[in-house]
Amino acid sequence: MTTAVLLSIDTELTWRAHMSGASWLDNYARSIEPGRVGIGYQLATLTKYDLKACFFVDPLPALLFGIEPIRRMVGTILDAGQEVQLHIHPMWTQADRRVETGRPVRFELTGFSEDEQFAMILEGAEMLRTAGAPDPVAFRAGSFAANPDTFRAIARAGIRIDSSHNGSQMPWPCETGLAAAAVSPLSVGVVTELPVGLLHERGGKLRHLQIGAVSLAEMRAALLHAESEGSPLVTLVGHSFELATRDGERANDIVRHRFDGLCGWLGSVAERFPTHFAADLANVALDRPATPCPASQVTRLSRIAVQGLSNLRYERRL
């Protein structure tokens, strides 16, 4: 039995750039194609190693900027042979071209009722279709802010796959009600949940398998641990902007090399850890026992040292 990998990339214009007054073109440059290591670079790297990835695209900025930026994202991803699925950050429903910092904004999907979530999901799915994407069959809530209403809302919308559960973000903003340590696919009513992969941390804490948040050694260890347990799937997370500095002006070579190393390694072990589109996982084995990868003090300390170096070198311009 192989252990499949869902390599997921949350692809989104950022609220931070909007609040600075950026046009959609400036926001796109800083959020989608920053530092020459945005989705164009990521797509080329995936092609180089013959890997599949799921790009969860947030279409709601079209409410503010029109459909063109979403069409550009979707076209770039589909032209590279990768997958587009639905991602939602609900604050865009409250956005204004005039940046009004004094107005309260609800950032989490969990701040909305089931009916409100359902309406946003339908609207987002229609925007993706207008932008040229197929009907979405999978969903991820922005910031992993999902709750039981979210599961009901996506089921009502005809979406049967979700990847919003992230135990490291519980009890807030992730409010799914599922076990925090859940890492293997499970059933939530008619919805198949693909939880984000996790590592154990000191003090009983959990850390999710995000490219910018854990080391390559930790990601490899988590995959090998899942294989040893017979887990059918590990979900990894990245972002369109994650390989660049926070201002989007240049590459963060430490994170970029980590992404390159992950893709190279996955390409070399494709028979054991094949990458899949989310749409391929409708019939993945469900509810199999699995646990987060055990903590390693050595890899943890190494990661902390590298992250500190990354912040010094790329965020403080030393």
Secondary structure, DSSP 8 states (H G I E B T S, - for coil): ---EEEEEEEE---HHHHHTT--HHHHHHHHTSGGG-SHHHHHHHHHHTT---EEEE--TTHHHH-SHHHHHHHHHHHHTT-EEEEEE-GGGGG--SS--TTS----SGGGS-HHHHHHHHHHHHHHHHHTT-----EEEEGGG---HHHHHHHHHTT--EE----GGGTTTT----S-TT--S-EEETTEEE----EEE-GGG-EEE-BTTTS-HHHHHHHHHHHHHHT-SEEEEEEETTTTB-TTSSSB-HHHHHHHHHHHHHHHHTTTTS-B--GGGGTT---S-----B---HHHHHHHHHHHHHHIIIIIS--
